[in-house]
Amino acid sequence: MGADSSQTDEELLRQFDVDPMAFRIVFERYHAKIISYCMRLLSNESMAVDCAQETFFAVWRSRNQFDENTGTFPRWLYGIARNQTLAYVRIASRRPEDKFSDGDGSHVPDHSPDAADYLIGYERSSLVFREIDALGVEYRVTFLLHLFGLKHEDIADIVGCNIGTVPTRVFKARARLAESLGIAN
């Protein structure tokens, strides 16, 4: 029997090696969510798309390392996405700013707008997204994973904290957002 969308993530993962459709179904099921997650962490669409791609490459490479006994597929997937995002930030922070050569060996900064910059600027103009971005990284990551519907146990595993810390961080993130947006709790 071939892979189909009614199967669980774990069932599909077991079929990756024998049915390419299994990976495609998982990719289609999670790709937009992973881009959104990476976008919230990086605040840059281009980098978020790159990190999402790297996440799915890592899922493919690590497909035989997933253990159903230690957690759920979404927990594993978001953990990989978090690690890929952190690795991307580390690498990007070591690179000099983007520059173009003008042909004579000198470099000039790139100030040309492109469609991605326009979309990012438009989205970033939203007050809510600005305030989410202003949260500390541990609050932002925990809050976003909560918004994406992950269980507290899975969130705790991904961010590396105690399970009791998760609802506290979610509560504090909501309170900070409510205060900064002028919304009564």
KARA-V80121 format. One line per field, one symbol per residue. phi: phi as a letter, one per 40 degrees, with the letter a starting at -180 (. if undefined). burial: + if it has 16 or more other C-alpha atoms within 10 Angstrom, else -. Layout:
phi = ???
burial = ???
//
This chain:
phi = .ccaccccdcccdccdcbadcccdccdccbdccccccccccbfacccccdccdccccccccbdcccbdcbiccddcccccccccccccccccccccccabcchbgcbbccbccbdcccccccccccdccccccccddcccccccccccgccdcccdcccgbccccccccccccccccccccgbcc
burial = --+-----+--++-++----++++++---++--++++++++++++-+++-++++++--+---+--+-----+++++++++++++++-+-----------------------------------+------+++-+---++++++++---+-+-++++++------++-++--++-++--------
//
